[in-house]
Amino acid sequence: MVVKRTWVVFIVLSSAWFSSVSLAEQVNVYSARKEALIEPMLDEFSQQTGIKVNLITGKADALLTRLRLEGRASPADVFITVDAGRLHRAKVAKVLQVIKSPVLDRVVPTNLRDIDGYWFGLSQRARPIFYVKGKLDPTELSNYEALADKKWQGRICMRSSNNVYNQSLVASMVIATGKQATQKWLNAFVRNFARPPAGGDVDQLKALAAGLCDVAIANTYYFGRLSNSLRKEDQELAEQLAIFWPNQQGRGTHVNVSGVGMTAHAKNKENALQLIEFLVSDEAQEWYAAMNSEYPVVSDVAIAPTLQRWGEFKQDTIDLSQLGLHNRAAVELMDRAGWK
């Protein structure tokens, strides 16, 4: 009862805050991306259109829970979050509505958006293998599947199985190779962990640089943040590491997205659609991807210099809307393998 009462107060206060903005032209955004990584682009949208953007940021799962609890009373018009798995959860939770937009259909590749039009990708991040320069010969590496070999026993750093990035990676393997093959791989892969899973992606990269393991799997944008950090220790850490793009002779490296949807009870639908379409414009795509050390979803948009240094790679082009559909199977397989 205490928890519910707290949420009710929270919802009332947030609704009051949004309604206090007495502007006819406005749009209300819930974003799992940090304010500094998205607000300048929203400000540019406001400058170009005259539409005021009211922004609330928070943790991805917390914002989804908030949308569910607010229901029809939610002031939110637009929901921005990370990972196709989470976007699928939002769709299943019925907090999004179908977006009909020729602009989005034209510029966002079909594999980077929901098959029914509930969400669209905004930026891409890859989840490759990282290693320490000079310590490991990259010719030892090939694909995700090979990390189950006995030679990697005690040499791999990974975060926990409750992380949606890992769940989506495993879901992609279920789609590519089937449940039986994925379970066999997981059973051996987990035995090769150098330590019990702990921390986030950056923690895996730090453990790798500290010599606690020989390889780690992490999202590229975390590496980009370390490389572009103003902190000398972060830059030095990034300098020690290198990316290996797995599965280049097969389906390609696993790629996921940050994405956007229009909320089910949006009060400012036209403004929301205008904002979402702005987010896939060439101008917004180039800035957004560069700020987040990610890849644009729109083709022919310039890639940030940091990402250019990493080189070109073949990416897995599976339909990302399928990742959410296979999330439950992925979690069950990970649990059976003992991935904590």
VENQUI-V356497 format. One record per run of one state. SS is the DSSP state (~ for helix, > for strand, _ for the rest). FROM is the first residue (numbers start at 1). TO is the last residue. If there is no record, write none. Layout:
BEGIN
SS_FROM_TO ; SS_FROM_TO
END
This chain:
BEGIN
__1_1 ; ~_2_19 ; __20_25 ; >_26_31 ; __32_34 ; ~_35_49 ; __50_51 ; >_52_57 ; __58_59 ; ~_60_73 ; __74_77 ; >_78_82 ; __83_83 ; ~_84_92 ; __93_95 ; >_96_97 ; __98_101 ; ~_102_107 ; __108_109 ; ~_110_112 ; >_113_113 ; __114_119 ; >_120_132 ; __133_137 ; ~_138_140 ; __141_144 ; ~_145_148 ; __149_149 ; ~_150_152 ; __153_155 ; >_156_157 ; __158_163 ; ~_164_177 ; __178_178 ; ~_179_191 ; __192_192 ; >_193_193 ; __194_200 ; ~_201_209 ; __210_214 ; >_215_219 ; ~_220_227 ; __228_231 ; ~_232_240 ; >_241_244 ; __245_252 ; >_253_253 ; __254_254 ; >_255_263 ; __264_268 ; ~_269_279 ; __280_281 ; ~_282_291 ; __292_294 ; >_295_296 ; __297_304 ; ~_305_309 ; __310_314 ; >_315_315 ; __316_320 ; ~_321_325 ; __326_326 ; ~_327_336 ; __337_340
END
